Amino acid sequence: MSLIAEFSIVSPLMREAEAVPEMVFHTEEIHMTQAGEGKHVFWASGDDFDTFESALQTDPTTKEYVCLTELDDRRLYRVTYPEDAIQELLYPKAAEHDMVYLDVTTTYEETRFRARIPTLEALKAYREACEEENIPFHLHRLYQEKPDDPAERFELTPAQYDVLVRAHERGYFNNPRCITLEELAEEVEVTSSALGRRLRRALNTLIGQTVRSDTDAIDSQSLAERDGT
């Protein structure tokens, strides 16, 4: 299962943000062309677009830019960076180690990332690349990615998931109960003893997974900090 890392860096790119401290920038896409140039598509939110575009024009790391969409309070830009500048963005290093940017938000203070990483080693390599470029790196959170399906997320079997949902919906866990174990067993067409065992296993698994989930996040964070990530 992949890891999700939330971290921030002080990016040498997007220096234009310093000129507009009230604006916020949300990345839509970053990629490299075959010519080695970097393409950065992002939303700029705020009300000082003239100052921001002036800063883009004077920034030596910006080759060209174009405003793709203009709305009342935000604009969509595509900025092209030369090859030497895109290296500073560290996107090639992320791609090399199969890191995927899920969310990138930039302010005048920092650029904050939420990224999917395959291993801790990949994150360490990215951090080391930041150190080589003298880019401050700060890890905020590290945790395991959870699947979208609730049963899969908590490692419940389909039968266990179904009985938990049915018991909850029918008020079995209410005080006082709205339905007995025997009545619930009759609805799912099993014996009350079999349903009771299934329900206990489901609850045991659910409690173990939810408690362990918090522990895993703490353990991953501690491991990262111990290793200097």
Backbone as numpy.savetxt, mean C-alpha at the origin, in Angstrom:
# Nx Ny Nz CAx CAy CAz Cx Cy Cz
3.32 -14.96 0.44 2.48 -13.77 0.44 3.37 -12.52 0.44
3.00 -11.53 -0.36 3.80 -10.32 -0.47 3.74 -9.48 0.79
4.71 -8.60 0.93 4.74 -7.63 2.01 4.33 -6.26 1.48
3.73 -5.47 2.34 3.42 -4.09 2.02 4.30 -3.20 2.90
5.02 -2.30 2.27 5.89 -1.37 3.00 5.37 0.05 2.80
5.29 0.78 3.89 4.97 2.20 3.84 6.20 2.95 4.31
6.75 3.79 3.44 7.98 4.50 3.77 7.99 5.86 3.09
8.88 6.70 3.52 9.00 8.03 2.93 10.45 8.33 2.64
10.67 9.14 1.60 11.99 9.63 1.26 11.87 11.12 0.96
12.99 11.80 1.02 13.05 13.18 0.57 13.59 13.13 -0.85
12.67 13.14 -1.80 13.04 12.90 -3.19 13.77 14.08 -3.79
14.85 13.82 -4.53 15.54 14.91 -5.23 14.73 15.43 -6.41
13.75 14.67 -6.85 12.84 15.14 -7.88 11.64 15.81 -7.20
10.76 16.36 -8.01 9.60 17.10 -7.49 10.04 18.23 -6.58
11.19 18.85 -6.90 11.62 20.01 -6.12 10.62 21.15 -6.23
9.81 21.09 -7.27 8.82 22.14 -7.49 7.84 22.24 -6.32
7.68 21.14 -5.59 6.74 21.14 -4.47 7.15 22.14 -3.40
8.45 22.41 -3.30 8.91 23.37 -2.30 8.39 24.77 -2.58
8.09 25.05 -3.85 7.59 26.38 -4.22 6.11 26.53 -3.91
5.43 25.42 -3.71 3.98 25.46 -3.45 3.67 24.56 -2.25
4.03 24.98 -1.04 3.90 24.12 0.15 2.47 23.71 0.47
1.47 24.39 -0.09 0.09 24.03 0.20 -0.45 22.98 -0.76
0.31 22.63 -1.79 -0.18 21.68 -2.79 0.25 20.25 -2.46
-0.54 19.28 -2.96 -0.27 17.86 -2.75 -0.29 17.17 -4.11
0.60 16.18 -4.30 0.75 15.53 -5.59 0.58 14.01 -5.42
-0.32 13.44 -6.23 -0.62 12.01 -6.17 -0.23 11.37 -7.50
0.71 10.43 -7.43 1.21 9.78 -8.63 0.18 8.81 -9.20
-0.01 8.89 -10.51 -0.84 7.93 -11.24 0.01 6.84 -11.87
1.18 7.22 -12.40 2.01 6.26 -13.12 3.44 6.77 -13.21
4.37 5.85 -13.10 5.79 6.12 -13.36 6.31 5.00 -14.24
6.98 5.33 -15.32 7.59 4.29 -16.14 8.75 4.88 -16.92
9.57 3.97 -17.44 10.71 4.37 -18.26 10.44 4.01 -19.71
10.89 4.88 -20.60 10.76 4.62 -22.03 11.95 3.81 -22.51
11.88 3.31 -23.75 13.02 2.57 -24.31 14.25 3.45 -24.44
14.04 4.74 -24.54 15.17 5.67 -24.65 15.80 5.96 -23.30
15.21 5.42 -22.23 15.77 5.61 -20.90 15.22 6.81 -20.16
14.29 7.52 -20.78 13.69 8.67 -20.11 12.60 8.20 -19.13
12.30 9.05 -18.17 11.26 8.72 -17.21 10.00 9.52 -17.49
8.86 8.86 -17.40 7.56 9.52 -17.55 6.83 9.44 -16.21
6.44 10.58 -15.70 5.77 10.66 -14.40 4.43 11.35 -14.60
3.34 10.62 -14.36 1.99 11.17 -14.50 1.42 11.31 -13.09
0.95 12.51 -12.75 0.48 12.75 -11.39 -0.57 13.85 -11.37
-1.40 13.79 -10.32 -2.38 14.84 -10.06 -1.77 15.86 -9.11
-1.95 17.12 -9.41 -1.56 18.20 -8.52 -2.82 18.84 -7.98
-2.94 18.89 -6.65 -4.12 19.45 -6.01 -3.74 20.72 -5.26
-4.55 21.76 -5.44 -4.29 23.03 -4.80 -4.78 24.17 -5.67
-4.24 25.34 -5.45 -4.71 26.49 -6.23 -3.59 27.40 -6.71
-2.35 26.91 -6.68 -1.23 27.76 -7.12 -0.52 27.11 -8.30
-1.28 26.82 -9.34 -0.73 26.10 -10.49 0.27 26.95 -11.28
0.06 28.24 -11.31 0.99 29.09 -12.06 2.39 29.03 -11.46
2.46 29.11 -10.14 3.77 29.03 -9.47 4.39 27.66 -9.68
3.56 26.62 -9.61 4.06 25.26 -9.80 4.62 25.07 -11.20
3.90 25.53 -12.22 4.36 25.36 -13.60 5.61 26.20 -13.87
5.72 27.35 -13.22 6.94 28.14 -13.36 8.13 27.40 -12.78
7.89 26.71 -11.65 8.96 25.92 -11.04 9.34 24.74 -11.92
8.36 24.14 -12.60 8.65 23.05 -13.53 9.55 23.53 -14.67
9.27 24.71 -15.18 10.03 25.24 -16.31 11.49 25.51 -15.96
11.74 25.88 -14.71 13.12 26.23 -14.31 13.87 25.07 -13.67
13.18 23.95 -13.42 13.82 22.81 -12.78 14.72 22.09 -13.78
16.03 21.96 -13.51 16.93 21.29 -14.45 16.68 19.80 -14.61
15.93 19.19 -13.66 15.64 17.76 -13.78 14.41 17.50 -14.64
13.72 18.54 -15.07 12.53 18.39 -15.91 12.88 18.65 -17.36
12.68 17.66 -18.21 12.94 17.84 -19.64 11.78 18.56 -20.31
10.57 18.12 -20.01 9.37 18.78 -20.52 8.18 18.34 -19.68
7.10 19.10 -19.80 5.88 18.73 -19.09 4.68 19.15 -19.92
3.55 18.51 -19.65 2.30 18.86 -20.31 1.16 18.66 -19.31
0.20 19.55 -19.33 -1.00 19.41 -18.51 -2.01 18.62 -19.32
-2.37 17.44 -18.83 -3.26 16.54 -19.57 -4.73 16.83 -19.30
-5.05 17.18 -18.05 -6.43 17.43 -17.67 -6.45 18.58 -16.67
-7.42 19.47 -16.83 -7.53 20.62 -15.94 -8.93 20.66 -15.33
-9.02 20.52 -14.01 -10.27 20.62 -13.28 -10.23 21.84 -12.36
-11.28 22.05 -11.59 -11.36 23.26 -10.77 -10.23 23.34 -9.75
-9.98 22.23 -9.05 -9.02 22.27 -7.95 -7.84 21.33 -8.13
-7.71 20.73 -9.29 -6.58 19.84 -9.54 -6.31 19.72 -11.03
-5.08 19.35 -11.34 -4.66 19.17 -12.72 -3.82 17.90 -12.84
-3.94 17.25 -13.99 -3.16 16.04 -14.26 -2.00 16.42 -15.17
-0.78 16.12 -14.71 0.43 16.46 -15.46 1.17 15.19 -15.89
1.90 15.33 -16.98 2.89 14.32 -17.36 4.22 15.04 -17.52
5.18 14.62 -16.70 6.51 15.23 -16.73 7.50 14.20 -17.27
8.36 14.65 -18.15 9.41 13.80 -18.71 10.74 14.18 -18.08
11.43 13.15 -17.54 12.75 13.36 -16.94 13.81 12.72 -17.81
14.99 13.31 -17.91 16.09 12.65 -18.62 16.58 11.44 -17.85
17.37 10.61 -18.50 17.78 9.33 -17.91 18.51 9.50 -16.59
19.40 10.49 -16.50 20.16 10.65 -15.25 19.25 11.07 -14.10
18.19 11.79 -14.38 17.28 12.21 -13.32 16.40 11.06 -12.85
15.96 10.21 -13.76 15.08 9.11 -13.36 15.81 8.12 -12.46
17.13 8.06 -12.59 17.90 7.21 -11.69 17.77 7.71 -10.25
17.71 9.03 -10.10 17.56 9.60 -8.76 16.19 9.30 -8.17
15.19 9.07 -9.03 13.86 8.73 -8.55 13.83 7.33 -7.97
14.83 6.51 -8.28 14.98 5.15 -7.76 13.94 4.19 -8.33
13.20 4.61 -9.33 12.24 3.69 -9.95 12.94 2.47 -10.55
14.08 2.64 -11.27 14.75 1.45 -11.82 15.14 0.45 -10.74
15.58 0.94 -9.58 15.95 0.04 -8.49 14.72 -0.71 -7.96
13.60 -0.02 -7.87 12.37 -0.68 -7.43 11.95 -1.75 -8.43
12.00 -1.42 -9.72 11.60 -2.38 -10.75 12.55 -3.58 -10.77
13.82 -3.33 -10.56 14.81 -4.42 -10.55 14.50 -5.46 -9.50
13.96 -5.02 -8.38 13.67 -5.93 -7.26 12.18 -6.24 -7.15
11.44 -6.03 -8.24 10.01 -6.39 -8.31 9.17 -5.67 -7.26
9.58 -4.48 -6.89 8.75 -3.64 -6.04 7.71 -2.92 -6.89
6.50 -2.84 -6.40 5.42 -2.18 -7.15 4.88 -1.04 -6.29
4.93 0.18 -6.85 4.38 1.33 -6.14 2.85 1.26 -6.20
2.20 1.21 -5.05 0.74 1.19 -4.98 0.17 2.59 -4.76
0.90 3.40 -4.05 0.45 4.77 -3.80 1.68 5.63 -3.55
1.74 6.78 -4.21 2.86 7.71 -4.04 2.27 9.10 -3.87
2.52 9.71 -2.72 2.01 11.05 -2.43 3.17 11.95 -2.04
3.23 13.11 -2.69 4.34 14.04 -2.47 3.82 15.36 -1.92
4.52 15.87 -0.90 4.31 17.22 -0.40 5.65 17.94 -0.45
5.66 19.18 0.00 6.92 19.92 -0.01 7.92 19.33 0.98
7.45 18.50 1.92 8.33 17.94 2.94 8.93 16.59 2.54
8.14 15.74 1.88 8.59 14.38 1.60 7.72 13.73 0.54
8.19 12.57 0.07 7.38 11.71 -0.79 7.11 10.42 -0.02
5.84 10.10 0.12 5.46 8.92 0.90 4.96 7.83 -0.05
5.45 6.61 0.17 5.15 5.47 -0.68 4.40 4.40 0.10
3.51 3.71 -0.61 3.00 2.40 -0.18 3.32 1.46 -1.32
4.13 0.45 -1.05 4.65 -0.41 -2.11 4.52 -1.88 -1.75
4.27 -2.69 -2.75 4.28 -4.14 -2.58 5.69 -4.64 -2.84
6.24 -5.40 -1.89 7.60 -5.90 -2.02 7.59 -7.42 -1.87
8.41 -8.12 -2.66 8.40 -9.59 -2.58 9.12 -10.13 -1.35
10.18 -9.43 -0.90 10.98 -9.91 0.22 11.55 -8.73 1.00
12.01 -9.02 2.21 12.71 -7.99 2.98 14.01 -7.58 2.31
14.64 -8.54 1.62 15.90 -8.24 0.94 15.69 -7.17 -0.14
14.54 -7.21 -0.81 14.25 -6.20 -1.83 14.15 -4.81 -1.20
13.50 -4.74 -0.06 13.38 -3.45 0.62 14.74 -2.96 1.11
15.58 -3.86 1.59 16.93 -3.48 2.03 17.74 -2.94 0.87
17.62 -3.58 -0.30 18.36 -3.11 -1.47 17.90 -1.71 -1.87
16.60 -1.47 -1.77 16.07 -0.14 -2.10 16.59 0.90 -1.10
16.58 0.53 0.17 17.09 1.45 1.19 18.57 1.76 0.95
19.35 0.74 0.60 20.77 0.94 0.34 20.99 1.84 -0.87
20.10 1.72 -1.88 20.20 2.61 -3.04 19.92 4.06 -2.62
19.00 4.25 -1.69 18.74 5.59 -1.17 19.98 6.14 -0.46
20.62 5.28 0.34 21.81 5.72 1.07 22.92 6.11 0.10
23.07 5.36 -0.99 24.11 5.67 -1.97 23.88 7.03 -2.62
22.61 7.42 -2.75 22.27 8.72 -3.34 22.10 9.81 -2.28
22.41 9.47 -1.01 22.25 10.40 0.11 20.81 10.89 0.24
19.88 9.98 0.03 18.45 10.28 0.14 17.94 9.73 1.47
17.44 10.57 2.35 16.90 10.08 3.63 15.74 9.11 3.39
15.75 7.99 4.11 14.74 6.94 3.99 14.19 6.65 5.37
12.85 6.59 5.48 12.24 6.28 6.77 11.12 5.28 6.57
11.22 4.13 7.25 10.19 3.09 7.17 9.13 3.37 8.23
7.87 3.46 7.79 6.78 3.73 8.71 6.07 2.46 9.15
5.87 1.54 8.21 5.09 0.34 8.52 5.44 -0.76 7.54
5.43 -2.00 8.05 5.70 -3.17 7.21 4.76 -4.28 7.66
3.98 -4.82 6.72 3.00 -5.84 7.09 2.72 -6.74 5.89
2.10 -7.89 6.17 1.76 -8.83 5.12 0.49 -8.39 4.41
0.48 -8.55 3.10 -0.70 -8.24 2.31 -1.75 -9.32 2.53
-2.97 -8.90 2.71 -4.06 -9.83 2.96 -4.90 -10.00 1.69
-5.34 -11.22 1.40 -6.19 -11.45 0.24 -7.54 -10.77 0.41
-8.23 -10.53 -0.72 -9.52 -9.85 -0.69 -10.64 -10.74 -0.16
-10.57 -12.04 -0.43 -11.62 -12.94 0.01 -11.56 -13.13 1.53
-12.66 -12.84 2.27 -12.60 -12.94 3.74 -12.22 -14.32 4.24
-12.78 -15.37 3.62 -12.46 -16.73 4.06 -10.99 -17.03 3.88
-10.46 -16.67 2.72 -9.04 -16.90 2.45 -8.16 -16.06 3.36
-8.59 -14.83 3.60 -7.80 -13.92 4.43 -7.57 -14.48 5.82
-8.59 -15.11 6.39 -8.49 -15.63 7.75 -8.28 -17.14 7.79
-7.98 -17.72 6.63 -7.67 -19.15 6.51 -8.81 -20.03 7.01
-10.03 -19.59 6.74 -11.21 -20.38 7.07 -11.60 -21.24 5.87
-12.11 -22.43 6.12 -12.67 -23.22 5.04 -14.00 -22.59 4.64
-14.49 -22.86 3.42 -15.80 -22.32 3.02 -16.91 -22.67 4.01
-16.89 -23.92 4.52 -17.93 -24.32 5.46 -17.83 -23.54 6.77
-16.60 -23.31 7.24 -16.42 -22.55 8.47 -16.86 -21.10 8.29
-16.50 -20.53 7.16 -16.91 -19.15 6.89 -18.43 -19.03 6.83
-19.07 -19.96 6.12 -20.52 -19.93 5.98 -21.23 -20.04 7.33
-20.73 -20.93 8.20 -21.40 -21.12 9.48 -21.23 -19.90 10.38
-20.06 -19.24 10.31 -19.87 -18.03 11.10 -20.80 -16.92 10.63
-20.90 -16.74 9.30 -21.77 -15.70 8.76 -23.22 -15.98 9.11
-23.65 -17.24 8.94 -25.04 -17.60 9.23 -25.34 -17.41 10.73
-24.43 -17.86 11.58 -24.64 -17.72 13.02 -24.75 -16.25 13.42
-23.93 -15.43 12.81 -23.98 -14.00 13.11 -25.29 -13.38 12.61
-25.65 -13.69 11.38 -26.87 -13.11 10.81 -28.13 -13.56 11.54
-28.12 -14.79 12.04 -29.32 -15.34 12.70 -29.35 -15.03 14.20
-28.34 -14.30 14.69 -28.36 -13.86 16.08 -27.90 -14.90 17.08
-27.11 -15.87 16.65 -26.63 -16.91 17.56 -25.71 -16.32 18.63
-24.98 -15.26 18.28 -24.03 -14.66 19.23 -24.66 -13.54 20.05
-25.95 -13.26 19.82 -26.62 -12.23 20.60 -26.84 -12.70 22.05
-27.12 -11.75 22.91 -27.45 -12.08 24.30 -28.75 -11.36 24.68
-29.87 -12.09 24.77 -29.99 -13.55 24.61 -29.95 -13.97 23.14
-29.65 -15.26 22.91 -29.57 -15.77 21.56 -30.93 -15.75 20.87
-30.88 -15.45 19.55 -32.11 -15.44 18.76 -32.38 -16.80 18.12
-31.41 -17.68 18.18 -31.56 -19.01 17.58 -30.69 -19.99 18.36
-31.13 -21.20 18.52 -30.35 -22.21 19.24 -29.40 -22.92 18.28
-28.45 -23.64 18.86 -27.53 -24.42 18.04 -28.29 -25.49 17.25
-29.30 -26.10 17.90 -30.08 -27.14 17.22 -30.84 -26.57 16.03
-31.43 -25.38 16.20 -32.17 -24.74 15.09 -31.22 -24.35 13.96
-30.05 -23.87 14.32 -29.07 -23.50 13.30 -28.58 -24.74 12.56
-28.39 -25.84 13.29 -27.94 -27.09 12.67 -28.99 -27.61 11.70
-30.24 -27.45 12.06 -31.32 -27.90 11.18 -31.33 -27.11 9.87
-31.02 -25.83 9.95 -30.99 -24.99 8.75 -29.89 -25.42 7.78
-28.74 -25.82 8.31 -27.63 -26.21 7.43 -27.58 -27.72 7.22
-28.56 -28.41 7.80 -28.74 -29.84 7.57 -27.55 -30.68 8.03
-27.10 -30.39 9.27 -26.08 -31.23 9.93 -26.54 -31.44 11.36
-25.89 -32.33 12.07 -26.24 -32.54 13.47 -25.73 -31.38 14.30
-26.34 -31.16 15.44 -25.93 -30.06 16.31 -24.51 -30.26 16.81
-24.11 -31.52 17.08 -22.75 -31.77 17.54 -21.74 -31.45 16.45
-22.06 -31.81 15.20 -21.15 -31.52 14.08 -21.05 -30.01 13.87
-22.19 -29.32 13.94 -22.17 -27.87 13.77 -21.40 -27.19 14.89
-21.56 -27.70 16.12 -20.84 -27.13 17.24 -19.33 -27.25 17.06
-18.88 -28.42 16.59 -17.44 -28.60 16.34 -16.95 -27.66 15.24
-17.75 -27.54 14.18 -17.36 -26.66 13.07 -17.30 -25.21 13.53
-18.26 -24.82 14.34 -18.28 -23.44 14.82 -17.10 -23.16 15.74
-16.77 -24.12 16.60 -15.61 -23.93 17.49 -14.32 -23.84 16.70
-14.16 -24.69 15.69 -12.95 -24.63 14.86 -12.86 -23.30 14.11
-14.03 -22.85 13.62 -14.04 -21.58 12.90 -13.66 -20.42 13.81
-14.22 -20.39 15.00 -13.90 -19.33 15.96 -12.44 -19.39 16.38
-11.93 -20.60 16.60 -10.53 -20.76 16.99 -9.61 -20.23 15.89
-9.92 -20.59 14.64 -9.11 -20.11 13.51 -9.21 -18.60 13.37
-10.42 -18.06 13.46 -10.62 -16.62 13.31 -9.87 -15.83 14.38
-9.99 -16.27 15.63 -9.30 -15.57 16.71 -7.79 -15.68 16.54
-7.31 -16.87 16.18 -5.88 -17.05 15.98 -5.34 -16.19 14.86
-6.11 -16.07 13.77 -5.65 -15.28 12.63 -5.66 -13.79 12.93
-6.68 -13.31 13.62 -6.75 -11.88 13.90 -5.69 -11.47 14.92
-5.48 -12.28 15.94 -4.44 -11.99 16.92 -3.07 -12.11 16.28
-2.87 -13.17 15.48 -1.57 -13.38 14.84 -1.28 -12.32 13.82
-2.33 -11.76 13.17 -2.12 -10.71 12.18 -1.43 -9.51 12.78
-1.90 -9.10 13.98 -1.25 -7.98 14.65 0.17 -8.33 15.05
0.38 -9.56 15.51 1.71 -9.98 15.92 2.66 -10.01 14.74
2.18 -10.48 13.59 3.02 -10.54 12.40 3.48 -9.16 11.99
2.57 -8.19 12.05 2.94 -6.83 11.66 4.01 -6.28 12.58
3.86 -6.55 13.90 4.86 -6.09 14.85 6.18 -6.81 14.64
6.14 -8.14 14.42 7.36 -8.89 14.22 8.10 -8.44 12.97
7.36 -8.18 11.88 8.00 -7.73 10.65 8.66 -6.38 10.85
7.96 -5.49 11.59 8.53 -4.18 11.86 9.80 -4.32 12.70
9.74 -5.19 13.72 10.91 -5.37 14.58 12.08 -5.96 13.79
11.78 -6.91 12.90 12.84 -7.51 12.10 13.49 -6.48 11.20
12.65 -5.63 10.59 13.19 -4.61 9.71 14.07 -3.64 10.48
13.61 -3.24 11.67 14.40 -2.30 12.46 15.69 -2.93 12.96
15.61 -4.23 13.32 16.81 -4.92 13.79 17.86 -5.02 12.70
17.37 -5.24 11.46 18.30 -5.36 10.34 18.70 -4.01 9.76
18.13 -2.94 10.33 18.51 -1.61 9.84 17.75 -1.15 8.64
16.60 -1.79 8.32 15.83 -1.37 7.15 15.15 -0.03 7.42
